[in-house]
């Protein structure tokens, strides 16, 4: 009697999270897995809107892209994919198919959903079995067989051979104990249901704070709005940029890597190379670093001046260089020595964000209009928020407290331990010592495989983290082009593991 060969069970992969980064991971894997002989079951779990993620699911038409539409794409080779999709589909979403360089972000969200739908169609035709669920993963633990046992909020428990965490943004760092109530909003994306005449205090003056102000403007908010932070700096105003070919940086990075200097280059050395690029682009002999690193707090005067420069006829050399530098940031971050990283994160990361995370002139002009008619004030020197009667007081180092009715924490995505502990899944990873918080934000991962590093420094085989939670390792994780690059690398790693 002949023996019946045993049927090998399928290799099971769970992907948690499916915003733009998760969509890019799935796209990269589906295109590779049809050539892999392993029988595969692939599950995607995300209770949120899949495809757009948090930033690109905003319904607010005043929330615009902060990068030119013709430079946004989830395709690693076709940088014009979104622009082409927009030409075909923009009008169907109530947005012109061409013209505005910075259309509403919801249009990119619709494109991301189109990409996801196309990937799922491809998988159904010829690829692996992909199952999409709206479940929320709350725990991931390694079992005795070296597989990953995952528990979901529904109570379901399932085991997988490999897990990919593409979680996107974590909650903002908690600013005050009172956060979370109806008058102290911790999540600016969860809706701004505030009385139309309320005095609104916004903690944060960069892109998330700008988003709150613009959302209130679109809602017809009549009460005064105060944007406040320690620096009081709005993002720089985005002007015309041109495709810029870096003359010094690529060779510098290659030379440092060739000589094995990862983790051994000073911050001043890296700044000098970027400075040479700016000097070449602007035709100047030297950069006034004191002006760059210590700009005055934002005001109607400074915002008007920034707009005048941004709306001038020529392309802005500095911004063109910075746009070209963005994909190089992970490599530069790896080169920096420990004192340089500490200095950058403790002293200069805020002003770096002001320059590199700029916002469109049309958005800046809307804020200026609110400032000119008294509806919006931007203040530096914020040191705290305290309860006062039925509302709060915004407290400043050099001025009297300002009373407000509602406070919004708009400090942006969280990367620290407090934010990791605020989400059930990352809290479980830390409590089980499966993962550790990276000192510069997010979770510690292996630079090559994206596998989580545990409390003992050893990688957890088959548990990968990609996107925003790798900030400490790569620094620039919220730029779409860098997220797509990460996704491609991870897809190569996972597909290679399956093919062995």
Secondary structure, DSSP 8 states (H G I E B T S, - for coil): ----------EEEEEE--SHHHHHHHHHHHHHHTT--S-EEEEEE-SS-TTTTTGGG---TT-B-SS-GGG--S-SS-TTHHHHHHHHHGGGGTS-SSS-SS-BHHHHHHHHHHHHHHHHHHHHHHS-EEEEE---EEEEEE-TTS-EEEEETTS-EEEESEEEE----B-----STTTTSTTEES-GGG-----TT--EEEE--SHHHHHHHHHHHHTT--S-EEEE-SS-----EE--------SSHHHHHHHHHHTT-TT-B-HHHHHHHHHHHHHHHHT-S---HHHHHS-----HHHHHHHHHHHTSSS--HHHHHHHHHGGGHHHHHHHB-HHHHHHIIIIIHHHHHHHHS-EEHHHHHHHHHHHHTTSEEEE--EEEEEEETTEEEEEETTEEEEEESEEEE-S-SB-SHHHHHHSHHHHHHHHTTSS-B-TTSSB-B-TTT-EEE-TTS-EEEEEEE-SGGGHHHHS--SSHHHHHHHHHHHHHHHHHHHT-
